[in-house]
Amino acid sequence: MTLRRVWNKRVRMDVLMPQLGETVAEGKIVKWFKQAGDAVKPGENLFEIETDKTSMEVPAIAAGTLSDIRFGVGEVAKVGAVVAIIAGGGGEAQAKPVEVKQADAPKAAPQPPFAPAKAGVQKSQTQKELGPRFRGDERTSDRDFAYTDMSPWREVRTPERNYGPAKLATGSYVTPLARRLASERGIDLTRLSGSGPHGRIVAADIDKAPAATAAAQAAAQFYLVADVEIGRLLIMQSEARSAGAEFSLGDFAVKAWAVALQRVMPAAGGGVGLITRADGHGVTKIIRDAAAKTLTAIAREAAEPQGAALAGASSAVALAGASGIREFTAVVTPPFTSVIAVGQPRRAPIETDDGGIKFIGLMTVTLSCDHRAVDMDLAADLMTTFKSLVENPVAALV
């Protein structure tokens, strides 16, 4: 750390986001090993960070108490940002604060950033207060804090327990972020060609492998199909439009599906994913607390730009991306365990009770479920409840 302040025997130590490579400007915190209020010792891991090039565990270099955590799990911090504060005992009581700056520290022979420490060399406490780029020369009696070669072409040091090895049997290298995404989506990395430097497989390559994702997920899925009458829903939509309130059939499908989940699977939560197509690409966003929202509120939220986080929903509604699509099947991918695909509305003939023929509004829906999370009986209850809510739309609003 670049600055230490002593206040009545208390030492404040800023924990900074380190720079993992010269071209890396930020890092994502994926895990905290300590919580605010915990005691820490030099060498104990504080948090783990991840970039597209590498990931590593960041240890404490001072003893004390982790008094403040400023970036939570999943948040991104710029290099040099203060991510936490360690407060601890040290020094004699002072009448006023004393600052120890880098300029006051004894000058040492220059050495390149991240240089490995030499065995047997002891460092003073003042030298340990240098900036994060120079902490690589530190060494204690029981742990080596030296940074290894940070070249982007080297094999990353992430432990194999973190979504597999960095080097595949094929000889290809995989970034930590790409390994995590591939593990979550069930993608076989040995079937991919890397587009990164020197053929390294990066996160963008995972996004280009939908076929592998579909094949892995499809083995664990089953499907239910139903035709839903939408005559009453169309009348309600027309009346709402006359009153100045606009919503689409897709907006109502989100509302009805959220209510169905709330009634059949309360533990699933109130959020529902919305999967649409835009500019030839799939777009997924989360409509939070959809069961409690009005149709106009859902319509406004659905029209907003894509959100960044997909947490908070275990099921989703997928809408047909083009007109004339009567029905289609959606593939269930994490974080969802079920997806209901809603086809385009149409006019269809049916037989009346007296043997005649009449035309009604119909919409075909297909429910895809991961059988490991949703069994057949539960899926049937969800589909029946959803069908009832669409055919009697007022029931979804009360």
C-alpha positions in Angstrom: 0.0 0.0 0.0 1.3 3.5 -0.7 0.2 5.2 2.5 -0.2 4.2 6.1 -2.0 6.3 8.8 -1.5 5.7 12.5 -4.4 6.8 14.8 -4.2 5.9 18.5 -2.4 2.6 17.9 -4.6 1.8 15.0 -3.1 1.2 11.5 -5.2 1.5 8.4 -4.1 -0.5 5.3 -5.8 0.0 1.9 -6.1 -3.2 0.0 -5.8 -2.3 -3.7 -6.9 -4.1 -6.9 -3.7 -5.4 -8.4 -2.8 -5.2 -12.0 -2.6 -8.7 -13.7 -0.7 -7.8 -16.8 0.1 -4.5 -18.5 -3.0 -4.4 -20.7 -5.4 -5.3 -17.8 -7.3 -2.2 -16.5 -9.8 -3.9 -14.2 -10.6 -7.1 -12.4 -13.8 -8.9 -11.3 -14.1 -10.2 -7.7 -15.4 -13.7 -7.8 -15.0 -14.7 -4.2 -14.2 -13.3 -0.7 -12.5 -15.6 1.7 -13.0 -13.2 4.6 -15.9 -11.2 5.8 -15.9 -7.7 7.3 -14.9 -8.0 10.9 -12.7 -11.1 10.4 -9.2 -11.1 11.7 -6.5 -11.6 9.0 -2.9 -12.5 9.0 -0.2 -12.0 6.4 -0.4 -14.7 3.8 -4.1 -15.5 4.3 -6.2 -15.2 1.2 -8.5 -12.2 1.1 -10.3 -12.5 -2.2 -10.1 -14.0 -5.7 -10.1 -12.0 -8.9 -10.7 -12.9 -12.5 -10.0 -11.3 -15.8 -10.2 -12.8 -19.3 -6.4 -13.5 -19.1 -6.0 -15.0 -15.7 -7.3 -15.3 -12.2 -5.6 -15.4 -8.8 -6.1 -15.3 -5.1 -5.0 -12.1 -3.4 -3.4 -12.5 0.0 -3.2 -10.0 2.9 0.3 -8.5 3.5 -0.6 -7.1 7.0 -2.2 -8.4 10.1 -5.3 -6.8 11.5 -9.1 -6.8 11.1 -10.9 -6.6 7.7 -12.9 -3.5 8.6 -14.5 -2.7 5.3 -15.2 -4.4 2.0 -16.0 -1.9 -0.8 -16.5 -4.3 -3.8 -18.7 -7.3 -3.5 -18.7 -10.6 -5.4 -19.4 -10.1 -9.0 -18.4 -6.4 -9.0 -15.6 -5.0 -11.2 -12.9 -2.7 -9.8 -10.4 -0.6 -11.7 -6.7 -1.4 -11.1 -5.5 0.5 -8.0 -9.0 1.0 -6.6 -9.4 0.4 -2.8 -11.4 -2.8 -2.6 -11.1 -3.3 1.2 -9.5 -1.8 4.3 -7.5 -3.7 7.0 -7.3 -2.0 10.4 -4.9 -3.4 13.1 -2.8 -2.7 16.1 0.7 -1.2 15.7 3.0 1.5 17.0 2.9 3.7 20.0 0.0 6.1 20.7 0.5 9.3 18.7 -0.8 12.7 19.6 -1.5 13.3 15.9 -1.6 11.2 12.8 1.7 10.3 11.2 2.0 9.6 7.6 4.7 7.3 6.0 4.9 7.9 2.3 6.9 6.1 -0.4 9.3 9.1 -0.6 10.3 8.5 3.1 11.2 4.9 2.6 14.8 3.8 2.1 15.7 3.6 -1.5 16.4 0.1 -2.9 18.1 -0.9 -6.1 15.5 -0.8 -8.9 14.1 -4.0 -10.3 11.4 -4.8 -12.8 7.8 -5.0 -11.7 6.6 -8.5 -10.5 10.2 -9.7 -10.2 10.5 -12.9 -8.2 12.0 -12.6 -4.7 15.4 -13.9 -4.0 15.7 -16.5 -1.3 16.8 -15.3 2.1 16.3 -11.6 1.4 14.5 -9.9 4.3 12.4 -6.8 3.7 11.6 -4.0 6.2 8.0 -3.1 7.2 8.5 0.2 5.4 9.4 -1.5 2.1 6.3 -3.6 2.4 4.2 -0.4 2.2 5.3 0.1 -1.5 2.7 0.1 -4.3 1.0 -3.1 -5.5 3.2 -3.3 -8.6 6.2 -3.8 -6.3 4.7 -6.3 -3.9 6.1 -9.2 -6.0 9.4 -9.1 -4.2 7.9 -9.9 -0.8 8.5 -13.2 0.9 7.6 -14.4 4.4 8.8 -17.4 6.3 5.8 -19.5 5.3 4.4 -18.2 2.0 5.9 -16.8 -1.2 4.0 -13.8 -2.6 6.2 -13.4 -5.7 4.3 -12.9 -9.0 5.3 -15.2 -11.7 5.8 -14.3 -15.4 2.7 -12.3 -16.4 3.2 -12.8 -20.2 -0.2 -13.3 -21.8 1.2 -16.4 -23.6 2.1 -18.3 -20.5 -0.1 -21.0 -19.0 -2.3 -19.3 -16.4 -1.9 -20.3 -12.8 -5.6 -20.9 -12.0 -5.9 -24.1 -10.0 -7.4 -27.1 -11.8 -10.3 -27.1 -9.4 -11.5 -23.9 -11.0 -13.4 -25.3 -14.0 -10.6 -27.5 -15.3 -6.9 -27.1 -16.4 -5.6 -24.1 -18.4 -4.0 -26.4 -21.0 -6.1 -28.9 -22.8 -5.0 -32.4 -24.0 -5.1 -30.9 -27.5 -2.4 -28.4 -26.6 -4.7 -25.4 -26.6 -4.8 -22.9 -23.8 -8.0 -21.6 -22.3 -8.6 -18.4 -20.3 -10.2 -18.7 -16.8 -13.3 -16.9 -17.9 -13.7 -19.1 -21.0 -13.3 -22.2 -18.8 -16.0 -21.1 -16.4 -18.5 -20.2 -19.1 -17.8 -23.6 -20.9 -18.4 -25.5 -17.6 -21.6 -23.6 -16.9 -23.0 -24.2 -20.4 -21.8 -27.8 -20.8 -19.5 -27.0 -23.8 -16.7 -29.5 -24.7 -13.6 -27.2 -25.1 -11.7 -29.8 -27.1 -14.1 -29.2 -30.0 -13.4 -25.5 -30.1 -10.8 -23.5 -32.0 -9.4 -20.5 -30.2 -9.6 -17.0 -31.7 -7.3 -15.4 -29.1 -3.6 -14.8 -29.4 -1.6 -17.9 -30.4 -4.9 -19.8 -30.7 -6.0 -19.4 -27.1 -9.7 -20.1 -26.4 -11.3 -17.0 -25.0 -14.8 -16.1 -23.8 -15.9 -14.9 -27.2 -15.3 -18.4 -28.6 -17.8 -19.9 -26.0 -20.5 -17.5 -27.1 -20.0 -18.8 -30.7 -20.8 -22.4 -29.7 -24.6 -22.5 -29.4 -24.7 -26.0 -31.0 -22.5 -27.5 -28.4 -24.6 -25.9 -25.7 -27.8 -27.2 -27.2 -26.5 -30.7 -27.5 -25.3 -30.8 -23.9 -28.5 -29.4 -22.5 -31.0 -31.3 -24.8 -30.1 -34.7 -23.3 -31.5 -33.6 -19.9 -34.7 -32.0 -21.3 -38.3 -32.9 -22.0 -41.1 -30.9 -23.6 -44.9 -30.2 -23.3 -47.0 -28.6 -26.0 -50.4 -27.0 -25.7 -52.8 -24.8 -27.7 -54.1 -21.9 -25.7 -57.2 -19.9 -26.7 -56.6 -16.2 -26.6 -60.0 -14.7 -27.5 -60.6 -13.1 -24.1 -57.0 -11.9 -23.9 -57.4 -10.1 -27.3 -60.6 -8.4 -26.1 -58.8 -7.3 -22.9 -55.8 -6.0 -24.9 -58.1 -4.0 -27.2 -60.0 -2.5 -24.2 -56.7 -1.6 -22.5 -55.5 0.1 -25.7 -58.7 2.2 -25.9 -58.0 3.3 -22.3 -54.4 4.4 -23.2 -52.6 1.3 -21.8 -50.4 -0.7 -24.2 -49.2 -4.2 -23.7 -48.3 -7.1 -26.0 -49.3 -10.7 -25.9 -45.7 -11.4 -24.9 -45.9 -9.0 -22.0 -49.0 -10.9 -20.8 -47.2 -14.2 -21.2 -44.5 -13.0 -18.9 -47.1 -11.9 -16.3 -49.1 -15.2 -16.6 -46.0 -17.4 -16.4 -44.8 -15.5 -13.3 -48.1 -16.0 -11.6 -48.2 -19.7 -12.6 -44.7 -20.2 -11.1 -45.7 -18.4 -8.0 -48.7 -20.6 -7.5 -47.1 -24.0 -8.5 -43.4 -23.4 -7.5 -43.3 -20.7 -4.9 -39.6 -21.4 -4.3 -38.8 -20.4 -7.9 -39.0 -16.7 -6.9 -40.8 -13.8 -8.6 -38.4 -13.1 -11.4 -38.9 -14.3 -15.0 -36.5 -14.2 -17.9 -37.6 -12.7 -21.2 -35.8 -14.1 -24.3 -36.3 -12.3 -27.6 -34.4 -11.8 -30.9 -32.8 -8.5 -31.9 -30.5 -7.9 -34.9 -30.1 -11.6 -35.4 -29.0 -12.3 -31.8 -30.8 -13.6 -28.8 -31.4 -11.1 -26.0 -32.2 -12.1 -22.5 -33.3 -9.9 -19.7 -34.8 -10.5 -16.2 -38.2 -9.0 -15.3 -38.0 -9.0 -11.6 -41.1 -9.5 -9.4 -43.1 -10.0 -12.6 -46.0 -11.6 -10.7 -46.6 -8.4 -8.7 -46.1 -5.9 -11.6 -48.8 -4.4 -13.7 -48.9 -5.2 -17.4 -47.9 -1.7 -18.4 -44.9 -1.9 -16.0 -43.8 -5.2 -17.5 -44.2 -3.6 -21.0 -41.9 -0.7 -20.1 -39.3 -3.0 -18.5 -39.3 -5.3 -21.5 -38.6 -2.4 -23.8 -35.6 -1.2 -21.8 -32.0 -2.1 -23.0 -30.7 -5.5 -22.0 -29.7 -5.8 -18.4 -26.2 -7.0 -17.3 -27.1 -9.5 -14.6 -29.2 -12.6 -15.2 -29.5 -13.7 -11.6 -32.8 -13.8 -9.8 -34.9 -16.1 -12.1 -35.0 -19.8 -12.7 -37.5 -19.8 -15.6 -38.1 -17.8 -18.7 -40.5 -16.9 -21.5 -39.1 -17.1 -25.1 -40.9 -15.2 -27.9 -40.8 -16.1 -31.6 -38.4 -13.8 -33.4 -40.4 -13.6 -36.7 -44.0 -13.5 -37.8 -45.6 -16.7 -39.0 -43.8 -18.9 -36.4 -46.6 -21.1 -35.2 -44.6 -23.0 -32.6 -40.9 -23.6 -31.6 -38.9 -25.2 -28.9 -36.5 -23.3 -26.7 -33.3 -25.0 -25.3 -32.9 -24.6 -21.5 -29.6 -23.0 -20.6 -28.3 -21.8 -17.2 -29.4 -20.1 -15.1 -32.8 -21.3 -16.2 -34.3 -24.7 -15.5 -37.4 -24.3 -17.7 -38.4 -22.1 -20.6 -41.9 -21.7 -22.1 -41.8 -20.8 -25.9 -44.7 -18.7 -27.1 -45.6 -19.0 -30.8 -47.3 -16.3 -32.9 -51.1 -15.9 -32.5 -53.3 -17.2 -35.3 -56.9 -17.8 -36.4 -57.8 -21.5 -36.4 -61.0 -23.5 -37.0 -62.5 -25.7 -34.3 -65.6 -27.9 -34.1 -68.5 -26.5 -32.1 -70.8 -28.6 -29.8 -73.5 -28.7 -32.5 -71.1 -30.1 -35.1 -70.4 -26.8 -36.8 -67.1 -24.9 -37.4 -66.0 -21.6 -36.0 -62.7 -19.8 -36.0 -61.0 -18.7 -32.8 -57.7 -17.1 -31.7 -55.1 -19.6 -30.7 -51.5 -19.5 -29.5 -49.2 -22.6 -29.3 -46.8 -22.8 -26.3 -44.0 -25.3 -25.8 -42.6 -25.9 -22.3 -39.0 -27.1 -22.1 -37.8 -28.4 -18.7 -34.6 -29.8 -17.3 -35.8 -33.0 -15.7 -33.2 -32.7 -12.9 -35.0 -29.6 -11.5 -38.6 -29.9 -12.8 -40.3 -33.3 -13.1 -43.2 -34.2 -15.4 -46.0 -33.8 -12.9 -44.7 -30.3 -11.9 -44.3 -29.3 -15.5 -47.9 -30.4 -16.3 -49.2 -28.4 -13.4 -47.3 -25.3 -14.6 -48.6 -25.7 -18.2 -52.2 -26.2 -17.0 -52.1 -23.2 -14.7 -50.5 -21.0 -17.5 -53.2 -22.1 -20.0 -56.0 -21.3 -17.5 -54.5 -17.8 -16.8 -54.2 -16.9 -20.5 -57.7 -18.2 -21.4 -59.1 -16.3 -18.4 -56.8 -13.3 -18.3 -58.5 -11.4 -15.4 -57.5 -14.3 -13.1 -53.8 -13.3 -13.7 -54.4 -9.8 -12.5 -56.1 -10.6 -9.1 
